[in-house]
Amino acid sequence: MTPDARPVVLIAGGGIAGLALALTCHQIGVRAVVFESVRELQPLGVGINLQPNAVRELYDLGLAAELAALGVATQEWALVGRNGNDVWSEPRGVAAGYRWPQFSVHRGRLQMMLLDAVVERMGPGVVLTGHRAVRYANTASGVTATLLRRSDGAEIEYHGDVLVGADGLHSAIRAQMHPGEGPPRWGGAVMWRGAAPGRPIRTGASFTLVGSMEQRFVHYPIDDVDPETGLQLQNWIAELSFDPGEGWEAGGWNNRVTTDRFLPAFEDWDFDWLDIPALITSTESVWEYPMVDRDPVDRWVDGSVALIGDAAHVMYPVGSNGASQAIVDARVLGANLSEHGVGPEALLGYESALCETVSQLVLRNRGAGPVGILGVVDERCGGVFDDIDDVISRDEIEAYMARYKQAAGFAIDELNEAPPTIPPRP
């Protein structure tokens, strides 16, 4: 058998970014190999939102039916004041006029869906688990990736035409490209996350954020209503802010905890449409995540090596666009690989297209993202009001939201009119 002489893309990381890139490589006829550090990929994590710009890309990968079966098509996005009254609500996805839905999904189930598609289309040998990327070396003919094989602790080398670091928040590829960067930056906010069955609220497919900049609660469903019980699985996030100068003393970045660490702050948040304490206390597993990001860097490319997803631009999850941007990264990189060939020119084209604008988005999310309106309301009335029009005008909120959607890449008219990132093959 003649060896396949096509260029090969080495992908460090089998998360959403890495798997989306592997599927994209398959679509454009480029070989890819995915290296994942864990020995067995499992459906871990909590709920995430996929914005229409990312859903469009998954549809173009032929995953529309799988995605529709996976989560809930979001119909509404709402900001609510401290006393449970609406600050702002707007339709989302198709209801807002997009050609594609917005989806609320379980992150682990999304990852498994992408993995299943990779294995089905590309074969089981494409994803090598138990292999963690530790360093790289640019060569005259491409790049050599050094991997730690967890089964025996041996270091092995793989050569490819390009290496893509999709290895997340603690990326070894980024650490080599930007040495001395240090640990992630904690800005003072801590999130506690969980999911529990509950009665549908509002539209039954609403993303709702209650509270203020210093204390807030996010709620959205990630599964359909069970016809027998009338309940649906609902993702929730409780968030409090602390003084970042005092550091975080919990000793970790992703810990399972008990609710007594935060529940007292939310004990009186029982509204006629949502009983927040009851939802929290009915949750079996609660996870703690200090909210971190990294300062933007001026380059994502080093020779034949590029960064995508959280390795390139981990950001605060205030705009529900971290996973969406990872998918868009993979597609824009794929478009450049298709146009320029598998090499440094394609990587630089991808970097030029996204690095500056996404770096601005990282800073915008650090500053509050789309929920910054709650800060304005809090300043003007302490977050307690009867009629929001007495506090802030509709026009002011609309202008604020339009600016964010533009920055995040999902302004309706521009997205609807944009050509496919990767044109369909004739």
Number of C-alpha atoms within 10 A of each C-alpha: 3 4 5 8 7 12 17 20 27 25 30 30 27 27 26 26 31 32 27 27 30 29 27 28 24 17 19 17 12 19 21 23 23 24 24 24 20 15 14 9 16 11 13 12 14 18 24 23 27 26 26 25 26 26 24 24 24 22 14 18 18 13 16 16 9 15 20 13 12 19 24 24 28 27 21 21 17 19 22 23 24 21 17 20 18 18 24 17 14 13 14 24 23 15 16 15 13 19 17 23 24 25 26 26 26 24 22 19 19 21 23 18 18 25 23 15 20 23 14 10 13 18 11 12 11 16 22 20 20 18 25 23 24 16 17 21 16 18 13 7 12 21 22 21 24 18 23 18 19 15 10 8 10 10 14 12 13 13 19 24 22 27 32 27 28 32 28 24 19 14 20 21 26 26 16 15 19 15 10 8 13 10 12 14 13 17 18 18 20 22 20 26 24 22 25 18 20 20 17 20 16 13 10 18 23 24 24 21 23 25 24 25 19 14 17 20 22 20 21 28 32 27 21 19 18 12 8 6 10 12 16 20 20 24 26 27 22 23 25 19 16 13 10 12 9 8 11 16 6 10 7 11 13 13 14 14 14 15 17 9 10 16 16 10 14 17 13 12 18 15 11 7 11 17 14 20 17 13 20 23 15 13 17 10 15 18 18 23 16 22 22 20 22 23 15 19 14 11 16 25 24 18 17 27 29 27 28 30 26 24 25 28 25 24 27 25 19 18 21 19 23 21 22 23 25 25 28 25 27 27 27 23 28 29 22 22 23 18 14 15 16 23 23 20 16 23 29 22 18 24 22 14 15 16 22 14 13 20 19 14 23 23 17 20 22 20 13 17 23 21 22 19 21 26 16 17 21 20 12 14 14 15 23 18 20 12 11 19 10 10 18 16 10 13 9 10 16 12 10 16 18 15 12 19 15 14 16 25 21 19 18 18 12 11 18 17 9 8 9 14 16 20 10 10 6 3
